[in-house]
């Protein structure tokens, strides 16, 4: 099976931990070379984030488990890039 190189996730998280702490925790996972979290929406109790992760062989289940350990949840997997390189999607943005 081709390795997963990029994941873009729609994540719902409480205000605590902070976005900085949340993103650095994900970035510390094995196999993740880069982690970016963009706040898309803020509600009274939660934030919606677009989380982009890149690496040589990402483990979606390990990522999902870490997100859940941080009291957040994955609403959807919005982009997956697999293979020996990534392809930028002009409709989605890279």
N, CA, C and O atoms as a GROMACS GRO file, in nm:
protein
  376
    1UNK      N    1   0.085  -0.118   0.000
    1UNK     CA    2   0.000   0.000   0.000
    1UNK      C    3   0.090   0.125   0.000
    1UNK      O    4   0.193   0.127   0.067
    2UNK      N    5   0.051   0.226  -0.074
    2UNK     CA    6   0.128   0.351  -0.083
    2UNK      C    7   0.127   0.423   0.050
    2UNK      O    8   0.024   0.428   0.117
    3UNK      N    9   0.241   0.480   0.090
    3UNK     CA   10   0.246   0.552   0.218
    3UNK      C   11   0.166   0.682   0.211
    3UNK      O   12   0.159   0.748   0.107
    4UNK      N   13   0.105   0.718   0.323
    4UNK     CA   14   0.032   0.845   0.333
    4UNK      C   15   0.134   0.954   0.362
    4UNK      O   16   0.207   0.947   0.461
    5UNK      N   17   0.138   1.056   0.276
    5UNK     CA   18   0.233   1.166   0.289
    5UNK      C   19   0.171   1.292   0.348
    5UNK      O   20   0.239   1.371   0.414
    6UNK      N   21   0.041   1.311   0.326
    6UNK     CA   22  -0.028   1.430   0.378
    6UNK      C   23  -0.169   1.392   0.419
    6UNK      O   24  -0.238   1.316   0.350
    7UNK      N   25  -0.211   1.446   0.533
    7UNK     CA   26  -0.350   1.435   0.579
    7UNK      C   27  -0.401   1.575   0.609
    7UNK      O   28  -0.331   1.655   0.671
    8UNK      N   29  -0.521   1.604   0.565
    8UNK     CA   30  -0.588   1.728   0.603
    8UNK      C   31  -0.717   1.685   0.672
    8UNK      O   32  -0.802   1.617   0.614
    9UNK      N   33  -0.730   1.727   0.799
    9UNK     CA   34  -0.840   1.683   0.882
    9UNK      C   35  -0.922   1.801   0.930
    9UNK      O   36  -0.869   1.909   0.958
   10UNK      N   37  -1.052   1.781   0.941
   10UNK     CA   38  -1.144   1.876   1.004
   10UNK      C   39  -1.159   1.828   1.148
   10UNK      O   40  -1.212   1.720   1.172
   11UNK      N   41  -1.112   1.910   1.243
   11UNK     CA   42  -1.107   1.869   1.383
   11UNK      C   43  -1.187   1.967   1.469
   11UNK      O   44  -1.179   2.089   1.450
   12UNK      N   45  -1.261   1.913   1.563
   12UNK     CA   46  -1.334   1.993   1.661
   12UNK      C   47  -1.264   1.971   1.796
   12UNK      O   48  -1.251   1.858   1.842
   13UNK      N   49  -1.220   2.082   1.859
   13UNK     CA   50  -1.149   2.071   1.987
   13UNK      C   51  -1.201   2.173   2.086
   13UNK      O   52  -1.247   2.280   2.047
   14UNK      N   53  -1.193   2.140   2.216
   14UNK     CA   54  -1.227   2.240   2.316
   14UNK      C   55  -1.120   2.350   2.317
   14UNK      O   56  -1.015   2.335   2.256
   15UNK      N   57  -1.148   2.461   2.385
   15UNK     CA   58  -1.052   2.571   2.389
   15UNK      C   59  -0.921   2.532   2.458
   15UNK      O   60  -0.815   2.588   2.429
   16UNK      N   61  -0.929   2.435   2.548
   16UNK     CA   62  -0.809   2.388   2.617
   16UNK      C   63  -0.786   2.243   2.580
   16UNK      O   64  -0.878   2.163   2.597
   17UNK      N   65  -0.670   2.205   2.530
   17UNK     CA   66  -0.546   2.280   2.525
   17UNK      C   67  -0.548   2.385   2.415
   17UNK      O   68  -0.633   2.384   2.326
   18UNK      N   69  -0.452   2.476   2.422
   18UNK     CA   70  -0.442   2.581   2.321
   18UNK      C   71  -0.411   2.519   2.184
   18UNK      O   72  -0.368   2.404   2.175
   19UNK      N   73  -0.432   2.597   2.080
   19UNK     CA   74  -0.401   2.551   1.945
   19UNK      C   75  -0.251   2.522   1.932
   19UNK      O   76  -0.211   2.428   1.863
   20UNK      N   77  -0.168   2.603   1.999
   20UNK     CA   78  -0.024   2.582   1.994
   20UNK      C   79   0.012   2.447   2.057
   20UNK      O   80   0.086   2.368   1.998
   21UNK      N   81  -0.038   2.421   2.176
   21UNK     CA   82  -0.010   2.295   2.244
   21UNK      C   83  -0.064   2.178   2.164
   21UNK      O   84   0.005   2.077   2.147
   22UNK      N   85  -0.185   2.190   2.114
   22UNK     CA   86  -0.248   2.085   2.034
   22UNK      C   87  -0.162   2.050   1.913
   22UNK      O   88  -0.138   1.933   1.886
   23UNK      N   89  -0.117   2.152   1.841
   23UNK     CA   90  -0.041   2.130   1.718
   23UNK      C   91   0.097   2.074   1.746
   23UNK      O   92   0.144   1.986   1.674
   24UNK      N   93   0.163   2.123   1.850
   24UNK     CA   94   0.296   2.071   1.883
   24UNK      C   95   0.288   1.925   1.928
   24UNK      O   96   0.378   1.846   1.899
   25UNK      N   97   0.181   1.889   2.000
   25UNK     CA   98   0.162   1.749   2.040
   25UNK      C   99   0.150   1.659   1.916
   25UNK      O  100   0.210   1.552   1.911
   26UNK      N  101   0.073   1.704   1.818
   26UNK     CA  102   0.061   1.626   1.694
   26UNK      C  103   0.194   1.621   1.621
   26UNK      O  104   0.232   1.516   1.568
   27UNK      N  105   0.264   1.733   1.618
   27UNK     CA  106   0.393   1.739   1.549
   27UNK      C  107   0.498   1.651   1.611
   27UNK      O  108   0.595   1.614   1.544
   28UNK      N  109   0.482   1.616   1.738
   28UNK     CA  110   0.577   1.529   1.807
   28UNK      C  111   0.554   1.380   1.780
   28UNK      O  112   0.637   1.297   1.817
   29UNK      N  113   0.443   1.345   1.714
   29UNK     CA  114   0.418   1.204   1.683
   29UNK      C  115   0.523   1.150   1.586
   29UNK      O  116   0.573   1.223   1.500
   30UNK      N  117   0.554   1.022   1.600
   30UNK     CA  118   0.648   0.958   1.508
   30UNK      C  119   0.597   0.968   1.365
   30UNK      O  120   0.479   0.946   1.338
   31UNK      N  121   0.687   1.001   1.276
   31UNK     CA  122   0.655   1.005   1.134
   31UNK      C  123   0.600   1.137   1.084
   31UNK      O  124   0.582   1.155   0.964
   32UNK      N  125   0.573   1.231   1.174
   32UNK     CA  126   0.520   1.360   1.130
   32UNK      C  127   0.635   1.459   1.120
   32UNK      O  128   0.704   1.489   1.217
   33UNK      N  129   0.654   1.510   0.997
   33UNK     CA  130   0.761   1.608   0.970
   33UNK      C  131   0.711   1.750   0.984
   33UNK      O  132   0.789   1.840   1.014
   34UNK      N  133   0.580   1.772   0.963
   34UNK     CA  134   0.524   1.907   0.969
   34UNK      C  135   0.379   1.898   1.012
   34UNK      O  136   0.306   1.808   0.972
   35UNK      N  137   0.338   1.994   1.097
   35UNK     CA  138   0.200   2.000   1.144
   35UNK      C  139   0.154   2.145   1.143
   35UNK      O  140   0.224   2.233   1.194
   36UNK      N  141   0.037   2.169   1.085
   36UNK     CA  142  -0.021   2.302   1.081
   36UNK      C  143  -0.167   2.291   1.123
   36UNK      O  144  -0.239   2.201   1.079
   37UNK      N  145  -0.210   2.384   1.209
   37UNK     CA  146  -0.352   2.390   1.248
   37UNK      C  147  -0.401   2.531   1.223
   37UNK      O  148  -0.342   2.628   1.271
   38UNK      N  149  -0.508   2.542   1.148
   38UNK     CA  150  -0.569   2.671   1.116
   38UNK      C  151  -0.706   2.676   1.182
   38UNK      O  152  -0.788   2.586   1.162
   39UNK      N  153  -0.731   2.782   1.259
   39UNK     CA  154  -0.862   2.798   1.321
   39UNK      C  155  -0.960   2.843   1.214
   39UNK      O  156  -0.941   2.946   1.148
   40UNK      N  157  -1.064   2.764   1.196
   40UNK     CA  158  -1.165   2.792   1.094
   40UNK      C  159  -1.287   2.860   1.155
   40UNK      O  160  -1.350   2.947   1.094
   41UNK      N  161  -1.320   2.818   1.277
   41UNK     CA  162  -1.439   2.873   1.343
   41UNK      C  163  -1.421   2.863   1.494
   41UNK      O  164  -1.361   2.768   1.545
   42UNK      N  165  -1.473   2.962   1.566
   42UNK     CA  166  -1.468   2.963   1.712
   42UNK      C  167  -1.611   2.972   1.764
   42UNK      O  168  -1.689   3.058   1.724
   43UNK      N  169  -1.643   2.880   1.854
   43UNK     CA  170  -1.773   2.878   1.919
   43UNK      C  171  -1.750   2.907   2.068
   43UNK      O  172  -1.636   2.924   2.111
   44UNK      N  173  -1.857   2.913   2.143
   44UNK     CA  174  -1.844   2.942   2.286
   44UNK      C  175  -1.757   2.840   2.359
   44UNK      O  176  -1.680   2.877   2.447
   45UNK      N  177  -1.768   2.712   2.322
   45UNK     CA  178  -1.697   2.605   2.393
   45UNK      C  179  -1.591   2.533   2.311
   45UNK      O  180  -1.506   2.464   2.367
   46UNK      N  181  -1.594   2.549   2.179
   46UNK     CA  182  -1.504   2.470   2.094
   46UNK      C  183  -1.447   2.555   1.980
   46UNK      O  184  -1.495   2.664   1.950
   47UNK      N  185  -1.344   2.500   1.918
   47UNK     CA  186  -1.287   2.557   1.796
   47UNK      C  187  -1.287   2.450   1.688
   47UNK      O  188  -1.264   2.332   1.717
   48UNK      N  189  -1.312   2.491   1.566
   48UNK     CA  190  -1.298   2.402   1.452
   48UNK      C  191  -1.165   2.434   1.386
   48UNK      O  192  -1.135   2.550   1.356
   49UNK      N  193  -1.084   2.330   1.364
   49UNK     CA  194  -0.952   2.347   1.305
   49UNK      C  195  -0.940   2.270   1.175
   49UNK      O  196  -1.001   2.164   1.159
   50UNK      N  197  -0.862   2.324   1.082
   50UNK     CA  198  -0.816   2.247   0.966
   50UNK      C  199  -0.673   2.209   0.999
   50UNK      O  200  -0.585   2.295   1.007
   51UNK      N  201  -0.649   2.080   1.017
   51UNK     CA  202  -0.518   2.031   1.057
   51UNK      C  203  -0.453   1.964   0.937
   51UNK      O  204  -0.510   1.873   0.877
   52UNK      N  205  -0.333   2.009   0.903
   52UNK     CA  206  -0.257   1.951   0.793
   52UNK      C  207  -0.132   1.889   0.850
   52UNK      O  208  -0.055   1.954   0.921
   53UNK      N  209  -0.111   1.761   0.819
   53UNK     CA  210   0.005   1.687   0.866
   53UNK      C  211   0.079   1.630   0.747
   53UNK      O  212   0.017   1.581   0.653
   54UNK      N  213   0.212   1.638   0.750
   54UNK     CA  214   0.293   1.580   0.643
   54UNK      C  215   0.404   1.496   0.703
   54UNK      O  216   0.456   1.526   0.810
   55UNK      N  217   0.441   1.391   0.631
   55UNK     CA  218   0.549   1.302   0.672
   55UNK      C  219   0.570   1.196   0.567
   55UNK      O  220   0.504   1.197   0.463
   56UNK      N  221   0.661   1.103   0.593
   56UNK     CA  222   0.693   0.999   0.495
   56UNK      C  223   0.594   0.884   0.495
   56UNK      O  224   0.573   0.820   0.392
   57UNK      N  225   0.532   0.857   0.609
   57UNK     CA  226   0.438   0.745   0.619
   57UNK      C  227   0.349   0.766   0.741
   57UNK      O  228   0.373   0.709   0.847
   58UNK      N  229   0.246   0.849   0.725
   58UNK     CA  230   0.158   0.886   0.836
   58UNK      C  231   0.066   0.771   0.873
   58UNK      O  232   0.020   0.696   0.787
   59UNK      N  233   0.039   0.759   1.002
   59UNK     CA  234  -0.051   0.656   1.055
   59UNK      C  235  -0.179   0.726   1.101
   59UNK      O  236  -0.182   0.786   1.209
   60UNK      N  237  -0.283   0.717   1.020
   60UNK     CA  238  -0.408   0.786   1.051
   60UNK      C  239  -0.463   0.746   1.187
   60UNK      O  240  -0.512   0.831   1.261
   61UNK      N  241  -0.456   0.618   1.220
   61UNK     CA  242  -0.513   0.573   1.348
   61UNK      C  243  -0.434   0.627   1.467
   61UNK      O  244  -0.493   0.659   1.570
   62UNK      N  245  -0.303   0.638   1.455
   62UNK     CA  246  -0.221   0.698   1.562
   62UNK      C  247  -0.253   0.846   1.576
   62UNK      O  248  -0.260   0.898   1.687
   63UNK      N  249  -0.272   0.913   1.464
   63UNK     CA  250  -0.308   1.055   1.466
   63UNK      C  251  -0.445   1.072   1.531
   63UNK      O  252  -0.463   1.158   1.618
   64UNK      N  253  -0.540   0.990   1.490
   64UNK     CA  254  -0.676   0.997   1.547
   64UNK      C  255  -0.672   0.972   1.699
   64UNK      O  256  -0.741   1.040   1.774
   65UNK      N  257  -0.593   0.875   1.743
   65UNK     CA  258  -0.582   0.843   1.885
   65UNK      C  259  -0.524   0.961   1.963
   65UNK      O  260  -0.572   0.994   2.071
   66UNK      N  261  -0.422   1.026   1.908
   66UNK     CA  262  -0.362   1.142   1.975
   66UNK      C  263  -0.461   1.257   1.983
   66UNK      O  264  -0.470   1.326   2.085
   67UNK      N  265  -0.536   1.279   1.875
   67UNK     CA  266  -0.638   1.385   1.875
   67UNK      C  267  -0.743   1.358   1.983
   67UNK      O  268  -0.784   1.449   2.054
   68UNK      N  269  -0.785   1.234   1.994
   68UNK     CA  270  -0.883   1.198   2.097
   68UNK      C  271  -0.824   1.212   2.237
   68UNK      O  272  -0.895   1.251   2.330
   69UNK      N  273  -0.695   1.179   2.254
   69UNK     CA  274  -0.629   1.197   2.384
   69UNK      C  275  -0.624   1.345   2.423
   69UNK      O  276  -0.618   1.378   2.541
   70UNK      N  277  -0.627   1.434   2.325
   70UNK     CA  278  -0.628   1.578   2.350
   70UNK      C  279  -0.771   1.632   2.361
   70UNK      O  280  -0.792   1.753   2.350
   71UNK      N  281  -0.868   1.542   2.382
   71UNK     CA  282  -1.010   1.576   2.402
   71UNK      C  283  -1.075   1.638   2.278
   71UNK      O  284  -1.171   1.714   2.290
   72UNK      N  285  -1.024   1.605   2.161
   72UNK     CA  286  -1.078   1.657   2.036
   72UNK      C  287  -1.131   1.539   1.953
   72UNK      O  288  -1.117   1.423   1.992
   73UNK      N  289  -1.193   1.571   1.839
   73UNK     CA  290  -1.243   1.465   1.753
   73UNK      C  291  -1.224   1.503   1.606
   73UNK      O  292  -1.230   1.620   1.569
   74UNK      N  293  -1.202   1.400   1.525
   74UNK     CA  294  -1.190   1.419   1.381
   74UNK      C  295  -1.329   1.415   1.322
   74UNK      O  296  -1.398   1.313   1.330
   75UNK      N  297  -1.371   1.526   1.262
   75UNK     CA  298  -1.502   1.529   1.196
   75UNK      C  299  -1.496   1.466   1.058
   75UNK      O  300  -1.588   1.396   1.016
   76UNK      N  301  -1.386   1.493   0.988
   76UNK     CA  302  -1.371   1.435   0.855
   76UNK      C  303  -1.226   1.436   0.812
   76UNK      O  304  -1.145   1.515   0.860
   77UNK      N  305  -1.195   1.346   0.720
   77UNK     CA  306  -1.066   1.346   0.652
   77UNK      C  307  -1.092   1.416   0.519
   77UNK      O  308  -1.161   1.362   0.432
   78UNK      N  309  -1.036   1.536   0.503
   78UNK     CA  310  -1.068   1.619   0.387
   78UNK      C  311  -0.970   1.604   0.271
   78UNK      O  312  -1.003   1.636   0.157
   79UNK      N  313  -0.849   1.556   0.300
   79UNK     CA  314  -0.753   1.533   0.192
   79UNK      C  315  -0.654   1.428   0.237
   79UNK      O  316  -0.612   1.425   0.353
   80UNK      N  317  -0.617   1.340   0.144
   80UNK     CA  318  -0.513   1.240   0.167
   80UNK      C  319  -0.423   1.242   0.044
   80UNK      O  320  -0.470   1.238  -0.069
   81UNK      N  321  -0.291   1.248   0.068
   81UNK     CA  322  -0.194   1.239  -0.041
   81UNK      C  323  -0.107   1.118  -0.015
   81UNK      O  324  -0.050   1.104   0.093
   82UNK      N  325  -0.096   1.031  -0.114
   82UNK     CA  326  -0.020   0.907  -0.100
   82UNK      C  327   0.081   0.895  -0.214
   82UNK      O  328   0.068   0.962  -0.317
   83UNK      N  329   0.180   0.810  -0.194
   83UNK     CA  330   0.275   0.780  -0.299
   83UNK      C  331   0.414   0.829  -0.266
   83UNK      O  332   0.445   0.860  -0.150
   84UNK      N  333   0.498   0.836  -0.367
   84UNK     CA  334   0.637   0.876  -0.346
   84UNK      C  335   0.653   1.027  -0.335
   84UNK      O  336   0.758   1.076  -0.293
   85UNK      N  337   0.547   1.102  -0.372
   85UNK     CA  338   0.548   1.248  -0.358
   85UNK      C  339   0.403   1.294  -0.344
   85UNK      O  340   0.310   1.216  -0.365
   86UNK      N  341   0.386   1.421  -0.309
   86UNK     CA  342   0.250   1.475  -0.299
   86UNK      C  343   0.217   1.557  -0.423
   86UNK      O  344   0.306   1.609  -0.490
   87UNK      N  345   0.090   1.567  -0.450
   87UNK     CA  346   0.040   1.647  -0.561
   87UNK      C  347  -0.047   1.755  -0.501
   87UNK      O  348  -0.140   1.725  -0.426
   88UNK      N  349  -0.019   1.882  -0.532
   88UNK     CA  350  -0.101   1.991  -0.482
   88UNK      C  351  -0.232   1.995  -0.558
   88UNK      O  352  -0.235   1.985  -0.681
   89UNK      N  353  -0.340   2.010  -0.484
   89UNK     CA  354  -0.474   2.018  -0.541
   89UNK      C  355  -0.511   2.163  -0.559
   89UNK      O  356  -0.529   2.233  -0.459
   90UNK      N  357  -0.522   2.212  -0.683
   90UNK     CA  358  -0.549   2.354  -0.705
   90UNK      C  359  -0.685   2.398  -0.650
   90UNK      O  360  -0.704   2.516  -0.621
   91UNK      N  361  -0.779   2.307  -0.635
   91UNK     CA  362  -0.910   2.342  -0.583
   91UNK      C  363  -0.910   2.354  -0.432
   91UNK      O  364  -0.984   2.433  -0.374
   92UNK      N  365  -0.825   2.275  -0.368
   92UNK     CA  366  -0.821   2.268  -0.223
   92UNK      C  367  -0.722   2.367  -0.164
   92UNK      O  368  -0.743   2.421  -0.056
   93UNK      N  369  -0.615   2.391  -0.234
   93UNK     CA  370  -0.506   2.471  -0.179
   93UNK      C  371  -0.407   2.379  -0.111
   93UNK      O  372  -0.446   2.275  -0.057
   94UNK      N  373  -0.284   2.414  -0.114
   94UNK     CA  374  -0.181   2.326  -0.056
   94UNK      C  375  -0.129   2.379   0.074
   94UNK      O  376  -0.043   2.316   0.136
   0.00000   0.00000   0.00000
